[in-house]
């Protein structure tokens, strides 16, 4: 029986469709609908996760505490020693007008100076450098970092030889001719896997070499730490390539009759066994060096903190004028002091705020602050802490401490009694490697981020991007944390691209028109 369409020639079909317009319309709808279904099926990416991407940059991290209080027009401030000791000099007389920062009284600082020098020596020892003078550390790499550079250089030598050998085995048909007559499909699959692993290892090695050349002109401990982590990743990729090549060659070796084994097959099998051991040894040495460097980094950060504390302790031996004003001195040379040394009267405006017992422990005299005022929009004045309460005030079981903040500049719009809010900077680091806090994941004592390819686009909104290549996990050492940023001591370098947020994919994408009469989903256009 002939088909329906075979009864018509092209001209008759056209006449038929023209006459039966309803049938033509139905056919058109079916074609368009089917095409749309195919388009949605093959292009829909709603079930794939999307990622927010950011570039690693240098920045500043602030740690602050906040409080509220009131403005006063003038105040008498107690001049208090921050440490105890003998007075060795009084540089002003009662009634003198002094300026902010001027040294008023100096206490015996010999113990503080000895403690500071000891802290410098301890830090120098940990860094593996010598003192160029009693007070200045010589520049240079720490011993652990220098040892790491030696291991990295050794890996470059080994990896160059092994990659060259893998190329001859897997890609150079004039060297390893047995590839031209592989015994079965399984050996061909092993070959395909080994070849793919080789090119991944080659790409990783080339990138490592480029990064090494960029940094080698002026190595720092941080750069060495980053290169060390990258070298370990490259060594692991090379180990995988060598292992896959060994599996392939060993399979061909075992499935080739002994009298048919070519000399290059026997030689390749022996070389690969050696290379696997060589790379495994490199990975072990590099990993051990990384752990040592990380331990050293933590120790050095601790000693740097101790050094900073000793510097503060030495500065505490100098009692300075907190603001411009008139001073009244109540001590003389030879007196032993552990508290007040006099009073200070200022006519400048100051702010008095209240802090809880947790925040007051972070606040010290001399710290910078930013002041804003409820009654004056868009006015921000900087200042510094000039006095803190030693004894708190208890109210309904809650302890609060008053902190007085002097203004750096005076503004006639600010009046006595006005409400004020203050943010006191308790810690600050500038020009450091920082990333968004959301990018850092922590498990136990180990922190890591997810690094993406350098070609990945940076996201400027919350829609995210779909990754072509899977991200890699990079271990990092973190430092100071702010409200939204965290310091990266080692593990990343400026310019790296990282994931800051993962947006899970949706299994069904659906949008609705404003009138709610039609919708589009996996089922294509539907009319209601």
C-alpha positions as CSV (number, residue, x, y, z in Angstrom):
1,X,0.0,0.0,0.0
2,X,1.4,3.4,-1.0
3,X,1.9,6.0,1.6
4,X,-0.4,9.0,1.8
5,X,2.3,11.4,0.6
6,X,3.3,9.3,-2.4
7,X,0.0,10.0,-4.0
8,X,1.0,13.7,-4.5
9,X,3.7,15.5,-6.3
10,X,5.2,18.6,-4.8
11,X,2.7,20.9,-6.5
12,X,-0.2,18.9,-5.3
13,X,1.2,18.9,-1.7
14,X,1.3,22.7,-1.9
15,X,-2.3,22.9,-3.1
16,X,-3.3,20.5,-0.4
17,X,-1.7,22.5,2.4
18,X,-3.1,25.7,1.0
19,X,-6.6,24.3,1.0
20,X,-6.3,22.7,4.4
21,X,-4.9,25.6,6.4
22,X,-5.8,24.1,9.8
23,X,-3.7,21.0,9.0
24,X,-0.8,23.4,8.0
25,X,-1.1,25.3,11.2
26,X,-1.0,22.1,13.3
27,X,2.1,20.9,11.4
28,X,3.8,24.3,12.0
29,X,3.1,24.2,15.7
30,X,4.4,20.6,16.0
31,X,7.7,21.5,14.2
32,X,8.2,24.7,16.3
33,X,7.3,23.0,19.5
34,X,9.6,20.0,18.7
35,X,12.4,22.4,17.9
36,X,11.9,24.3,21.1
37,X,11.9,21.0,23.1
38,X,15.2,20.0,21.5
39,X,16.7,23.4,22.1
40,X,15.7,23.4,25.8
41,X,16.9,19.8,26.2
42,X,20.4,20.4,24.7
43,X,21.1,23.9,26.0
44,X,19.5,23.9,29.5
45,X,22.2,24.3,32.2
46,X,19.9,25.0,35.2
47,X,20.9,21.8,36.9
48,X,24.6,22.7,36.9
49,X,26.1,24.6,39.9
50,X,27.3,28.1,39.3
51,X,30.2,29.8,41.1
52,X,31.0,33.4,42.1
53,X,34.6,34.1,41.2
54,X,37.0,36.6,42.7
55,X,40.7,37.6,42.1
56,X,43.2,37.4,45.0
57,X,44.4,40.9,45.7
58,X,46.4,42.9,48.3
59,X,44.3,44.9,50.7
60,X,43.9,46.1,54.2
61,X,42.2,44.4,57.2
62,X,40.9,46.3,60.1
63,X,39.7,44.9,63.5
64,X,37.5,47.3,65.4
65,X,35.3,47.6,68.5
66,X,32.3,49.9,68.6
67,X,30.6,51.9,71.3
68,X,28.3,54.9,71.9
69,X,28.4,57.8,74.2
70,X,28.4,61.6,74.4
71,X,30.5,64.6,73.5
72,X,32.0,66.9,76.2
73,X,33.6,70.3,75.6
74,X,36.5,70.1,78.0
75,X,37.9,67.5,80.4
76,X,40.5,66.9,83.0
77,X,42.3,63.7,82.3
78,X,44.5,61.6,84.6
79,X,48.0,61.1,83.2
80,X,48.6,57.4,84.0
81,X,51.7,55.3,83.5
82,X,51.0,52.2,81.5
83,X,53.7,50.3,83.4
84,X,55.4,50.7,86.7
85,X,59.0,51.8,87.3
86,X,61.4,54.5,88.5
87,X,61.1,58.0,87.0
88,X,64.4,58.9,85.3
89,X,63.3,62.3,83.8
90,X,60.5,64.8,83.9
91,X,60.6,67.0,80.8
92,X,57.9,69.6,81.7
93,X,56.7,71.7,84.6
94,X,53.3,72.0,86.1
95,X,51.3,74.7,84.2
96,X,53.1,74.2,80.9
97,X,51.1,74.1,77.7
98,X,52.1,71.0,75.8
99,X,51.2,69.4,72.5
100,X,49.8,66.0,71.6
101,X,52.5,63.3,71.6
102,X,55.0,65.3,73.5
103,X,57.0,63.3,76.0
104,X,56.2,64.4,79.6
105,X,57.8,61.8,81.8
106,X,60.2,58.9,81.1
107,X,60.4,55.8,83.2
108,X,63.4,53.4,83.5
109,X,63.3,51.4,80.2
110,X,66.4,49.2,80.6
111,X,64.4,46.0,81.3
112,X,62.1,46.7,78.4
113,X,65.0,47.3,76.0
114,X,66.7,44.0,77.0
115,X,63.3,42.2,76.5
116,X,63.0,43.8,73.1
117,X,66.5,42.8,72.0
118,X,65.8,39.2,73.2
119,X,62.6,39.1,71.2
120,X,64.5,40.2,68.1
121,X,67.2,37.5,68.6
122,X,64.5,34.8,69.0
123,X,62.8,35.9,65.8
124,X,66.1,36.0,63.9
125,X,66.9,32.5,65.1
126,X,63.5,31.2,63.9
127,X,64.0,32.9,60.5
128,X,67.5,31.6,60.1
129,X,69.0,35.0,59.4
130,X,71.8,36.9,61.1
131,X,71.5,40.3,62.8
132,X,73.2,43.0,60.7
133,X,73.2,45.3,63.7
134,X,71.9,45.0,67.3
135,X,68.5,46.3,66.3
136,X,68.1,45.5,62.6
137,X,67.3,42.1,61.0
138,X,69.2,41.3,57.8
139,X,67.0,40.5,54.8
140,X,67.0,37.0,53.4
141,X,65.2,33.7,53.2
142,X,64.7,31.6,56.3
143,X,66.6,28.3,56.4
144,X,63.5,26.2,55.9
145,X,62.5,28.2,52.8
146,X,66.1,27.9,51.4
147,X,65.9,24.1,51.9
148,X,62.5,24.2,50.1
149,X,64.0,26.0,47.1
150,X,66.7,23.3,46.9
151,X,64.0,20.6,46.8
152,X,62.0,22.5,44.2
153,X,65.2,22.8,42.0
154,X,65.8,19.1,42.4
155,X,62.2,18.3,41.3
156,X,62.7,20.5,38.2
157,X,65.7,18.4,37.2
158,X,63.9,15.1,37.8
159,X,60.7,16.1,36.2
160,X,62.4,17.4,33.0
161,X,64.1,14.0,32.6
162,X,60.9,12.0,33.3
163,X,58.6,14.2,31.1
164,X,61.1,13.8,28.3
165,X,61.1,10.0,28.8
166,X,57.3,9.8,29.0
167,X,57.1,11.7,25.7
168,X,59.4,9.2,24.0
169,X,57.4,6.3,25.4
170,X,53.9,7.7,24.6
171,X,54.2,10.1,21.7
172,X,57.5,9.4,19.8
173,X,56.8,6.5,17.5
174,X,60.4,6.3,16.4
175,X,61.6,5.5,19.9
176,X,58.8,3.2,21.3
177,X,57.6,1.3,18.2
178,X,55.4,-1.2,20.0
179,X,52.6,1.4,20.2
180,X,52.0,0.6,16.5
181,X,50.9,-2.9,17.3
182,X,49.0,-2.9,20.6
183,X,47.6,-6.4,21.4
184,X,44.0,-5.5,22.3
185,X,41.4,-2.8,23.1
186,X,42.4,-2.8,26.8
187,X,46.0,-1.9,26.0
188,X,44.7,0.9,23.8
189,X,42.5,2.3,26.6
190,X,45.5,2.1,29.0
191,X,47.5,4.1,26.4
192,X,44.8,6.7,26.0
193,X,44.7,7.3,29.8
194,X,48.5,7.5,30.0
195,X,48.7,10.0,27.2
196,X,46.1,12.2,28.8
197,X,47.8,12.1,32.1
198,X,51.1,13.0,30.5
199,X,49.7,16.2,28.9
200,X,48.2,17.2,32.2
201,X,51.5,16.8,34.0
202,X,53.3,18.7,31.2
203,X,50.9,21.6,31.5
204,X,51.3,21.7,35.3
205,X,55.1,21.6,35.0
206,X,55.2,24.4,32.4
207,X,53.0,26.7,34.6
208,X,55.2,25.9,37.7
209,X,58.3,26.8,35.8
210,X,56.8,30.1,34.6
211,X,55.8,31.0,38.2
212,X,59.2,30.0,39.5
213,X,61.0,32.3,36.9
214,X,58.7,35.2,37.9
215,X,59.5,34.9,41.6
216,X,63.1,33.8,41.4
217,X,64.5,37.3,41.0
218,X,63.5,38.2,44.6
219,X,62.3,35.2,46.6
220,X,60.4,35.8,49.9
221,X,59.3,33.2,52.4
222,X,55.7,33.7,51.3
223,X,56.6,33.2,47.6
224,X,58.5,30.0,48.5
225,X,55.5,28.7,50.5
226,X,53.2,29.3,47.5
227,X,55.7,27.7,45.0
228,X,56.2,24.7,47.4
229,X,52.4,24.0,47.3
230,X,52.4,24.4,43.5
231,X,55.4,22.1,43.2
232,X,53.7,19.4,45.3
233,X,50.6,19.6,43.0
234,X,52.8,19.3,39.9
235,X,54.7,16.4,41.4
236,X,51.4,14.6,42.1
237,X,50.3,15.2,38.5
238,X,53.6,13.8,37.3
239,X,53.3,10.8,39.6
240,X,49.9,10.0,38.2
241,X,51.2,10.3,34.6
242,X,54.2,8.0,35.4
243,X,51.9,5.5,37.2
244,X,49.4,5.4,34.3
245,X,52.3,5.0,31.8
246,X,53.7,2.2,33.9
247,X,50.3,0.4,34.0
248,X,50.1,0.7,30.2
249,X,53.6,-0.5,29.4
250,X,53.4,-3.3,32.0
251,X,50.2,-4.6,30.5
252,X,51.7,-4.6,27.0
253,X,54.9,-6.3,28.5
254,X,52.9,-9.0,30.2
255,X,50.7,-9.7,27.2
256,X,53.5,-9.8,24.7
257,X,55.3,-13.1,24.2
258,X,58.8,-13.1,25.6
259,X,60.4,-13.7,22.2
260,X,58.4,-10.8,20.7
261,X,59.2,-8.2,23.3
262,X,61.1,-5.4,21.7
263,X,64.2,-3.9,23.3
264,X,62.5,-0.6,23.8
265,X,59.5,-2.2,25.5
266,X,61.9,-3.9,28.0
267,X,63.8,-0.7,28.6
268,X,60.7,1.4,29.0
269,X,59.3,-1.0,31.6
270,X,62.5,-0.7,33.6
271,X,62.7,3.1,33.3
272,X,59.1,3.6,34.5
273,X,59.6,1.5,37.6
274,X,62.5,3.8,38.5
275,X,60.6,7.0,37.7
276,X,57.7,6.0,39.8
277,X,60.0,5.6,42.8
278,X,61.8,8.9,42.0
279,X,58.6,11.0,41.9
280,X,57.2,9.3,45.0
281,X,60.4,10.3,46.8
282,X,60.2,13.9,45.6
283,X,56.6,14.1,46.8
284,X,57.5,12.8,50.2
285,X,60.4,15.3,50.5
286,X,58.4,18.2,49.3
287,X,55.4,17.4,51.6
288,X,57.7,17.1,54.6
289,X,59.3,20.4,53.7
290,X,55.9,22.0,53.3
291,X,54.9,20.8,56.8
292,X,58.1,22.2,58.2
293,X,57.6,25.5,56.5
294,X,54.0,25.7,57.8
295,X,55.2,25.0,61.3
296,X,57.9,27.6,60.9
297,X,55.4,30.1,59.6
298,X,53.2,29.7,62.7
299,X,56.3,29.9,65.0
300,X,57.5,33.1,63.2
301,X,54.1,34.7,63.4
302,X,54.0,34.0,67.2
303,X,57.5,35.5,67.6
304,X,56.6,38.5,65.5
305,X,53.6,39.0,67.9
306,X,55.9,38.7,70.9
307,X,58.3,41.2,69.3
308,X,55.5,43.7,68.8
309,X,54.4,43.3,72.4
310,X,58.0,44.1,73.6
311,X,58.0,47.2,71.3
312,X,54.7,48.3,73.0
313,X,56.2,47.6,76.4
314,X,59.2,49.9,75.6
315,X,56.9,52.6,74.4
316,X,54.9,52.3,77.6
317,X,58.0,53.7,79.4
318,X,57.3,57.1,77.9
319,X,54.3,59.1,79.2
320,X,53.1,61.4,76.4
321,X,50.6,64.2,76.2
322,X,47.3,62.8,74.8
323,X,46.2,66.1,73.3
324,X,47.1,69.8,73.3
325,X,46.5,71.3,76.7
326,X,47.9,72.3,80.1
327,X,49.7,69.7,82.3
328,X,50.0,69.4,86.0
329,X,52.9,67.0,87.0
330,X,52.8,65.2,90.4
331,X,56.0,63.2,90.3
332,X,59.8,64.0,90.3
333,X,62.9,62.2,89.2
334,X,63.7,59.1,91.3
335,X,60.0,58.5,92.3
336,X,58.6,55.0,91.8
337,X,55.2,55.2,90.0
338,X,52.6,52.6,89.1
339,X,49.6,54.7,88.4
340,X,48.9,58.5,88.1
341,X,51.7,60.9,87.4
342,X,49.6,64.1,87.2
343,X,46.6,65.6,85.4
344,X,46.0,67.1,82.0
345,X,43.4,69.7,81.1
346,X,42.2,70.1,77.5
347,X,39.7,72.5,76.0
348,X,39.3,70.4,73.0
349,X,36.2,68.3,72.5
350,X,36.4,64.7,73.5
351,X,34.0,61.7,73.2
352,X,33.3,59.4,76.2
353,X,31.9,56.0,75.2
354,X,31.1,52.8,77.1
355,X,32.4,49.3,76.2
356,X,31.7,45.9,77.6
357,X,34.3,43.8,79.4
358,X,35.1,41.8,76.2
359,X,35.8,44.8,74.0
360,X,37.7,46.9,76.7
361,X,40.4,44.2,76.8
362,X,41.3,45.0,73.2
363,X,41.5,48.8,73.6
364,X,44.7,50.7,74.4
365,X,45.6,54.3,74.7
366,X,46.8,55.7,71.4
367,X,44.6,53.6,69.2
368,X,42.9,55.4,66.3
369,X,39.1,55.8,66.2
370,X,36.4,57.1,63.8
371,X,33.6,59.2,65.3
372,X,30.1,59.8,63.8
373,X,27.2,61.8,65.2
374,X,23.5,61.1,65.2
375,X,22.6,64.9,64.8
376,X,25.0,65.6,61.9
377,X,24.7,63.6,58.7
378,X,27.8,62.6,56.7
379,X,30.2,63.9,59.3
380,X,33.1,61.6,60.3
381,X,35.9,62.8,62.5
382,X,39.0,60.8,63.4
383,X,40.5,60.7,66.8
384,X,42.5,58.5,69.2
385,X,42.0,56.9,72.6
386,X,43.4,59.1,75.4
387,X,42.1,57.3,78.5
388,X,40.4,54.1,79.6
389,X,38.8,53.1,82.9
390,X,40.8,50.7,85.1
391,X,37.7,49.9,87.1
392,X,34.4,49.2,85.5
393,X,30.9,50.3,86.5
394,X,28.4,47.6,87.4
395,X,24.7,48.1,86.6
396,X,22.2,45.3,86.9
397,X,25.0,42.8,86.8
398,X,26.5,44.2,83.6
399,X,30.1,45.7,83.7
400,X,30.9,48.7,81.4
401,X,34.1,50.7,81.0
402,X,34.4,54.3,79.9
403,X,36.8,55.2,77.1
404,X,37.8,58.8,76.3
405,X,38.6,59.7,72.7
406,X,40.2,63.0,71.6
407,X,39.3,64.6,68.3
408,X,42.0,65.0,65.7
409,X,40.2,68.0,64.2
410,X,37.6,70.3,65.7
411,X,34.2,71.0,64.0
412,X,32.0,73.9,65.2
413,X,28.8,71.8,64.4
414,X,29.7,69.3,67.1
415,X,28.4,70.5,70.5
416,X,28.7,69.3,74.0
417,X,26.1,66.6,74.9
418,X,25.6,65.3,71.4
419,X,25.3,61.5,70.9
420,X,28.4,60.0,69.3
421,X,29.3,56.5,67.9
422,X,32.9,55.4,67.8
423,X,34.7,52.6,65.9
424,X,38.1,52.0,67.5
425,X,40.7,50.3,65.4
426,X,42.4,47.6,67.5
427,X,44.4,46.0,64.8
428,X,45.3,46.8,61.2
429,X,47.4,45.2,58.4
430,X,48.0,46.8,55.1
431,X,49.3,45.6,51.7
432,X,48.6,41.9,52.6
433,X,47.1,39.1,50.5
434,X,43.3,39.1,51.4
435,X,40.3,37.1,50.2
436,X,36.6,37.2,51.1
437,X,36.0,35.2,54.3
438,X,33.4,33.1,52.4
439,X,36.1,31.7,50.2
440,X,38.0,30.0,53.1
441,X,36.8,26.6,54.4
442,X,38.2,25.1,57.6
443,X,38.3,21.5,58.7
444,X,40.0,21.1,62.1
445,X,43.3,23.0,61.9
446,X,43.5,22.9,58.1
447,X,42.1,25.8,55.9
448,X,41.7,25.7,52.2
449,X,40.2,27.5,49.2
450,X,39.1,26.4,45.8
451,X,41.2,27.7,42.9
452,X,40.0,28.0,39.3
453,X,41.8,28.4,36.0
454,X,43.3,31.8,35.3
455,X,41.1,32.1,32.2
456,X,37.9,32.0,34.3
457,X,35.8,35.1,34.1
458,X,35.3,37.2,37.2
459,X,31.7,37.6,38.3
460,X,30.4,41.1,38.8
461,X,26.9,40.1,40.0
462,X,25.3,37.2,41.9
463,X,24.4,35.1,38.8
464,X,27.7,33.2,38.8
465,X,29.5,31.2,36.1
466,X,29.6,27.6,35.0
467,X,33.1,26.2,35.2
468,X,34.6,24.3,32.2
469,X,37.4,22.9,34.4
470,X,36.9,21.5,37.9
471,X,38.5,23.7,40.7
472,X,41.4,22.5,42.7
473,X,41.6,22.5,46.4
474,X,44.5,24.7,47.7
475,X,45.6,24.5,51.4
476,X,46.3,28.0,52.9
477,X,47.6,29.5,56.1
478,X,45.4,32.3,57.4
479,X,46.1,35.3,59.5
480,X,44.1,38.3,60.7
481,X,40.3,38.3,60.1
482,X,38.1,41.3,59.5
483,X,34.4,41.6,59.0
484,X,34.4,40.4,55.4
485,X,38.1,39.7,54.6
486,X,40.7,37.3,55.9
487,X,44.5,37.4,55.5
488,X,46.3,34.7,53.6
489,X,49.8,34.2,54.9
490,X,50.7,31.4,52.4
491,X,49.1,29.2,49.8
492,X,47.9,31.9,47.3
493,X,49.5,34.6,45.3
494,X,48.1,37.9,44.0
495,X,46.2,37.3,40.8
496,X,44.9,33.8,41.6
497,X,41.2,33.2,41.0
498,X,39.1,31.6,43.6
499,X,35.6,30.6,44.3
500,X,33.8,32.8,46.9
501,X,30.4,31.1,46.7
502,X,28.7,28.0,45.2
503,X,25.2,28.4,43.9
504,X,23.6,24.9,43.6
505,X,21.9,24.0,40.3
506,X,18.1,23.7,40.0
507,X,16.7,20.5,38.5
508,X,13.8,22.3,36.9
509,X,13.8,25.8,35.4
510,X,10.5,27.5,35.3
511,X,9.5,31.1,34.4
512,X,6.0,32.6,34.4
513,X,4.5,35.4,32.5
514,X,3.2,38.4,34.4
515,X,-0.5,37.4,33.9
516,X,0.1,33.8,35.0
517,X,-1.7,32.4,31.9
518,X,1.3,30.6,30.4
519,X,4.6,29.0,31.6
520,X,7.7,27.6,30.2
521,X,9.5,24.6,31.7
522,X,11.0,21.2,30.7
523,X,7.7,20.4,28.9
524,X,8.0,23.2,26.4
525,X,5.3,25.8,25.7
526,X,1.9,25.0,27.3
527,X,-1.3,26.8,26.8
528,X,-4.0,26.9,29.6
